[in-house]
Each structure stands twice: as structure tokens, then as C-alpha cells.
Amino acid sequence: MDSVREASLDRAKLQSATIDFLRFPMAVAVVMIHVNPQVMPLNEADFPFFSADGLFNVVAIGLSHVLARIAVPVFFLLSGMLFFLNMRQLSWGGYRAKLKSRVHTLIIPYLLWNLVPFIAGVMLDVAVGIKHGHGLANLWGYLSVDSLSVLWSHGTWNADNVNILGFRFVPSGPYDSPLWFLRDLIVVVVLSPVIYWFIRKTRVFGLGILFAAYFTEIWIPWPGFSPIAFLFFSIGAYFSIEGKDIIGFVRANKYVISAGALLFFVPATYYDGYFTPEGKWLVNVFRVFGVFAAFLVASALVEYRGWRANRFLVSACFFIYALHAVPVPLVGSPLLMFSGILKSVFPGSSALCHTAVYFGAPALTIAFCAVVYAALRRWMPGVARLFSGGR
């Protein structure tokens, strides 16, 4: 009995270390998604595959348009797993306690990261308007339009996206657009009793229903109710509610997971990932295998190679995620700023110039965000805690 308990504790420690290890690479992956490299779908390319342009396109598409797309699903899965950890029976008291803690970790930073830069931008625009004799006309424009959507659906992307039935299914986000993840996470957390009941009643069959909704995008077309959030949060919830060991699961199915990830990664890269109709369906399936493959690889590196997450980088992950693409008055987002600087240093259209910008901009952005976070922790720890959700 003692040996079984010791093995269980060891596996729990491995799972915790694996989760910590995954956080920073997934935060880096989110930044890589937003680099937006200038690439051409490989099935339409007019250059040789083994040329410099060909290799750049393969790397950039494979990394930003396919592989990095597992980052958000990983974060949703981790959130569902941790929300229901040690809560195999949901009670009103437990639900209320979880919600109370999420006010500090989700809602407060969500409000701050959207409102503070938005208000700063409004103030600058109003000041410019006053300087040019327009009075407060700009302010009334913001109050009548932009302020209504800044916290929920300020901007959209993939405007031509349609679901499998041909109906428009357009993603949207708040002012700090990457925080659509946080917005949707708040929704699934609030609806966690429904998810708990659904998992308890349907188990794996219910996850299959959610996967069908995620794959086909036949779903509620409301901002904040994305099928990707409900699917992957529910997968994480399933492992905790049912007392399943995710490390044991991925290792028991390592050949299926590895083969599935590779099988869908290659054609998804060929069809430019999420940016073509064929690639989108392939990426959606790849994500499922890729998420579990991430746990498989990370747990192996932690257990067999002794790799451990850097505590500072783990604590900085949320700050990097929230800051890297937020619109900053005068300069734009940090990622946009560094991309512009590097494009002026490497102004050519060669694969070498594209590569320098592609890898250099996110590296400088991540370093900049980490330095800002470190400075805030050093000199304004209260502000750092508020903007990072107490992490």
C-alpha cells in the first residue's frame, strides 16, 4: 500500500512539474502565432522546395500556422484540469471558492489589460483632437462606439471563415485581442457546473460531441462561447473529475498520439495551416493529437532528462502573453514595434531577411516583456501582481 501511495505521489509531482514546464513554451508559441510571417502556401508556391525561400516557408508555416496552434488548447486543457483538481464532487461552496479565486487571476487582469491601454489611447487621441481644434468630438465618438465592445468583441479576424454548413463563424476578441482566451475562459469557468454535469453524465461520449462541434464549428456563434474553449477545458475537466492520470494516458497511447500528430502536421503545413479551408480542418484535428503530444514530450523531458521550468519564466508567462500584442499609444504593440525595427535593419525581401525578422522580433518581444515584468516585480510589486493575476 505504501509503495502504491508513493508511486501516486511521484506521478502527481511529475504532472505538476510537466504543467509548469509547458507554460513558457506555450507562451512563446502564442507570440509566434502573432508574428504573421509573409509566406505562400506550399501547394501554390512557385519556388523550389529545397531553396532558401522554400525552407523559410516550411519552417514559418509549420511553426506559426500549425505547431504553435496547440498553445491555446493546452492552456484551456490545463485550466479545466486545475479548476476541477481535487474536486470530483462539485458543491456550491467549492464552486463559489473557485469563482472567488478566479476574480483575482482572471477578471481583474482581464479588465486592466483591456481598459488601461484603451483609456490611454483615448486620452492621447482626445488630446490630439483638442490640439487641432476639434474639442471633445473624438471622445464622444469613443463613448458611443468603441467603449461598447472594448471588453468583449472589439475586433475580428478571419472574416471569411465559415463553418461546415457554410454559415459565417468569425472569431473576435477584446481590445487586447489575444485575451479572447481569457474572455472565453471566464465564460467556461462561470458555466463550470454545466460542464461538470455534462462530463458526469456523458463522459467520453460527451467529449466526442464537443469535438464534433469544434471540428465543424456548428456551435453558438456568440463571442466568448468558442467551441475550442468548451472542448479543451472539458477534456482537462474530464481528467480531474474522473480521477484520470493524463501522464499515464499519453504514455499508454504514445504511438497513436505520435502517429496522429505527424500524420496531420505534414498535410496541415502543406496547406498553410489555419489560412486555407483544407488546412483549417487538418489543423483542428492536429491540435487534439498535438496537445497530448506536448504532454508526452514534456513529461519525458522532465522525468528522464531532469529538465525543470524556470520559476521566473513561469511567473512571467501571463505577463508576456498579455503584453506582447496589446496596442500601445504611439508605438503600437511591442511585437509590432520590434518587427518594424528589424524590418528597417533587414529591409530586403530575401529569405535571410525574412528569417531574421521572423525569429528576431518574437525573441526581442519576449525579452522586453520579461524585463518589464521583472522591473515591476522589483519596484512596483503590487502593480505586477494585479496585472499578472497574482502569478
N, C-alpha and C positions, 0 to 999 in steps of 0.2 A: 504493500500500500504506500509506504514512504517513497519507494522508487517511482511509482506512478505519479505521486504528487510532485516529486522533484522534477520529473520529465515535463509535467504540465506547466510548472513554474518556469522551466527553461524555455518552453515553447512560447509562453506568454512574454518572456523577456525578449525572445527573438522577434516576435511580432511587433513589439513596441519599438525595438531598435530598427526594424525594417521600415516601419512607418516614418520614423524620424529621418532615416536615410533617404527616403523617397522625396521628402518635401522640397529640398533645394533643387534637385534636378528637374522636378516638375515645375517649379517656379521659373527656372531657366527656360524650360520648354515653352511656357506661356509667352515669355519675351520673344523667343524665336518665332512663334506664330505671327507676332505683330511686326516683324522686320519687313514683311511684304516684299520678298525678293522679286526682281524683274526676271521672270522665267517664261519659257514657252513649253506647253505640253509636249511631252516626248513623242506622242503619236502624231504631232503636227510639225515637229522640228525639221528644219532644213539644213542642219549641220550634222557632221558625223558624230556618232555616239561617243567614240573614244577621242574626241577633240577636247580642247580646254573648255569650250562653251558647253559641249555635251556633258562633261563631268560636273561642271558647275550646276547645270540644270538638274542632273540626277541628285546631287547632294542637297541642293536647296529645296527641291520639291520633296524629296524623301524625308528631309528633316522637318521643314516648316509646314508643309502641306499634308504630311501623313503621320510621321512618327510623333511629332510634338502634339498632335491632336489627342493623344491619350491623357494629357496633363489634367484637363478639366474633369474628365470622367474619373481619374484617380482621386482627385480632391473630393468629388461628390461621394465616391465609394468610401473614402476614409471618414468623411463627415457622417455618413449613415452608420458606419461601423462604430465610431466613437460615441455617437449620440445614444445608441442603444447598448453600449458596453455595460455589462453587469446589470442590465435591465430586461431580463427575459419575461418579466411580468410588468406591464405598464400600469402605473397608478396615477391618479390625479396629482398627488404630492410629488411624485417623481417627474412627471411632465412639467409641472409648474416650476420645479427647481431647475430643470434643464432650460426652460424658456428664460428664466431669470438670468442664468449664466450667459445665455446667447445674446441678451441685451448688450452686454459688455464686449463680447467677442465678435458679434455680427452687426447689430443695429447701429451702435454708436459710431464705429469706424466707417460704416456704410454712409451714414449721414455726413460725417466730417469730410470724407474724401470726395463726395459729390458737391456738397454745399460750399465748402471753403474755396476751392478753385473757381467754382461758378460765380460766387459773390465777388471774388477778386477780379474776375474777368468783366463782370457787370460794372463794377466801380471804375475800372480803367476805361471802359467804353463810354460810360456816362461822363467821366472827366474829359475825355477827348471831345465828346459832343458839346459839353459846356464851353470848352476852349474855342470851338469853331462856331459858337453862337446858336447851337441847337437846343439849348436849355436841357430840360429833363425828358425830351422826346424819346431818347433811347431807353431810358429807364421804364417808361410806360410800355414800350414795346416788349421788354423782357417780362414785365409783370403780367402782360396779357397772354403771352405765348409760351416762352421758354420755361418760366417757372412752373408751369403745369406739368411738364414732362421731365424735368431735370433729375428727379429721383426715381423715375420708373422706365420711361421709354423715350429718351432724348434723341437717340439716333438709331438708324437701322443699317444693316449691311446685307449683302447677298439679296438685293431687292428682287431678283428674278427667280428666287428659289420657290419651287413648287413641290407639293407632296406627291405621293404616288398616284393620287387621283387627279392631279393637275391643278389643285387649288393652291393659291399663294400661301406660303408658310415662311414669313420673313422674320428673322431674328432681330432683336432690338436690345438696347442697353441704356443705362442712365448716363449722366454727364461724363463720369469716368467709366468709359464703355466696358473695360474688362470686368468691372464689378457687376456685370449681368450675372456672373456666377454667384456673387454674394446675394444679390436680389432673389435669384431662384432658390438659393439655399435657405434663405429666410422663409420662403413660401413652403418648401417641403418640411422644414422644421416645425412651422406652425401646424401643418397638416400631418405631423408625425403620428398622432393617434389613428388616423385613417390608414396610413401606411402600415402601422403595426397590425391593425385588424386585418388588412389585406394580406399581409405576409402570413399571419397566423392561419388564415382561412384557406389560402391558395398555395402557399409555399412556392415550389419551383414552377408550377404551372402559372402562377401569377406573374413571376418574373418573365416567363415566356410571352405573356400578354403585353407586358410593358416593353419587351424587346420589339415585338411586332409594331407597337405604336411608335417607338423610337426609330425603327428602320423605315417605316412607311410615312412617318410624320402625319398620320391620321390621329389627330390629337386636338386638345383645346387650343385654339390659336390666340391665346392671351399672353401678353408679356408677363414673364415671371413664372409661367407654367410650362417650361420646356420639357419635352419627353426625356432628354438626356439627364436632366436633374432627377426626375422621378425614377428612371431606370437604375442609374448607378447608385443613388442614395439608397434605393430599396435593396440593391444587391448587397451593399455594406450592411444595411439593417438586417438582412436575412442571416448573414453570418453571425451576428451578435445575438439576435433573437433566438435562433435555433442552436446556439452554442457551437457553431462550426468553427473549425480551425482553418483560416484561409491559407496559411503556410502549408499545412498538411494537404489541403485541396489542390493547390497549384503544383505541389511536388508529385502528388498521386496522378495528376493529369498533365505532367510536363511535356510529354511527347505530342499530345493533342494540341496543347496550348502553343507550343513552339512551332509545330507544323502549320497551325491555323494562322498564327501571326505572320509567318513568312509567306504563306500561300496568298494572303490578301494584301500584304505590304507591297509586293512586287507589282502586281497589276494596278494597285492604287497609285503607286508612284508613276507608272507609265501613263496613266490617265489624269495626271496632275491633281491627285487627291481631291480635296473638297471643292475644287473650282471647275469641275466638269460634271455633268449628270452621271456618267459612268463611274467616275472617281468617287463621287459623294457616297454612292451606295457601297462601294468597296471599302472606303474609309470607315463607314459606320459599322461594318462587320469587323474590320481590322481592330477598331477601338476595343471591342469586347475581348478579343484574344490578347491585344496589346496591353491592356490594363493588368490582366492576370500574368502576362509575361514579365511586366515590370516588377511584380511581387516575387516572381520566380527568380529573376536575376538579382534583385536587391537582397533577398533573403540569403542567397548563395554567397554574395559578396560579404555580407555581414557575418555569416556563420563560418564560412570556410576561408575567407581572406582576412577576416578580422577588421574590415572597414567599418568605421563609425562616422556618424554625422557630426559635423562641426556645430557646436551649440550656438555660436553666434549666428551662423548662416541659417540655422533652423529658425531662430527667433526673428531673423530679418526677412524671411520668405514672404510674409504677408505684406510688409512694407515695400519690398521690391515689386511684388505683383500689383499693388495699388498705385505706386508712384510712376512706374515706367512709362505709362501711356496717358497719364492724366494731362489734360490741356492746361498748360501754364501760361499766364499772360505774357505777351511779348516774344517768348522763345518757343512756344509750343510744348509738346511733351518731351521729356528727357530723351526718349528713343528717337523722336523726330529731330531733335536738336543735334544729337551725335551723328545721326545719319547724314544730316546736312553738312556738318563739319567734315566728315570723312569723304563725302562726295566732292567737296571742294579740294580736298587733298589728293583724291584719286578721281579726277574728272573724266577719265576715259571710259569707253564702253567695252573694254576688253574683259575677259573672264577674270583676269587678275584683279582689276579694279573692282568688279562686282564682288569678288570673293573678299577683298579687304573690307569693303563696306558691310557685307553680309555678316561676317564674323566679328568685325571690329565694333560696329555700332551696339549690338547687344552686350558685348563684353564691357565696353565703357559705360553703358547704361546701368548694368548690374552693379559695377564697381561704384558708380556715382550714387546710386540708391543706397547701397550698403554704407557708404561713407556718411551720407546724410543721416541715415538711421543711427549709426554709431555716435555721431555728433549730438543728436537729440537725446540719445540714452545717456550721454555723458553730461550734457549741460541742461537739458530740459526733460528729465525722465518722465515727468507726469504727462507731457505732451506726447512723448514717444509711446507711452502705454495706451493713451487714448486712441492715437492713430493706428496702432498695431493691434488693437483689441486685447491689450493686456498680455500679449505674447512675449 
